[in-house]
């Protein structure tokens, strides 16, 4: 009966989703627009500007989120 009992897989949100969740609605919109605009906001440029504003994130986290290679693809 319990041979298939397994602990649930815990999927943690990626760094960008955590940042977005902590922002106001208007700031979420601004950041989402920046994430969608890859031409104006290269990964390293967006990272540098966010870090200047006190939002600690790496260019790799931005790249992964944009490429949908982060845990957001598992969360939905």
C-alpha positions in Angstrom: 0.0 0.0 0.0 2.7 2.5 0.9 5.4 1.4 -1.6 5.1 4.6 -3.6 5.2 6.9 -0.6 7.7 9.6 -1.3 8.3 13.0 0.3 7.0 16.0 -1.8 9.5 17.7 -3.9 10.0 21.2 -2.6 10.6 23.7 -5.4 12.0 27.1 -4.3 11.3 30.2 -6.3 14.2 31.6 -8.3 15.9 34.8 -7.2 14.0 37.0 -9.7 10.6 35.6 -8.6 11.5 36.3 -5.0 12.5 39.8 -5.9 9.3 40.4 -7.9 7.2 39.1 -5.1 8.7 41.6 -2.7 8.0 44.6 -4.9 5.0 46.9 -5.2 2.7 46.3 -8.1 4.0 49.3 -10.0 7.6 48.2 -9.4 6.8 44.7 -10.5 5.5 46.1 -13.8 8.7 48.2 -14.3 10.9 45.2 -13.6 8.8 42.9 -15.8 9.0 45.3 -18.7 12.8 45.5 -18.2 13.1 41.7 -18.2 11.1 41.5 -21.4 13.1 44.2 -23.2 16.4 42.3 -23.8 17.7 44.8 -26.4 17.6 47.8 -24.0 18.4 45.8 -20.9 21.2 43.3 -21.4 21.6 40.9 -18.5 24.7 42.5 -17.1 23.3 46.1 -17.5 20.0 45.2 -15.7 21.9 43.5 -13.0 24.2 46.5 -12.4 21.3 48.9 -12.2 19.3 46.7 -9.8 22.4 46.3 -7.6 22.8 50.1 -7.6 19.3 50.3 -6.2 20.1 47.8 -3.5 18.5 44.8 -5.2 21.2 42.0 -5.0 20.9 39.7 -8.0 23.5 38.2 -10.4 23.5 38.4 -14.2 23.3 34.6 -14.2 20.0 34.7 -12.3 18.6 37.3 -14.7 19.8 35.2 -17.7 18.3 32.0 -16.4 15.0 33.7 -15.6 14.7 35.2 -19.0 15.6 31.9 -20.6 13.0 30.1 -18.4 15.8 27.9 -17.1 15.1 28.7 -13.5 12.7 27.0 -11.0 9.8 29.2 -12.3 9.3 26.7 -15.1 8.6 24.1 -12.5 6.3 26.3 -10.4 4.3 27.7 -13.2 
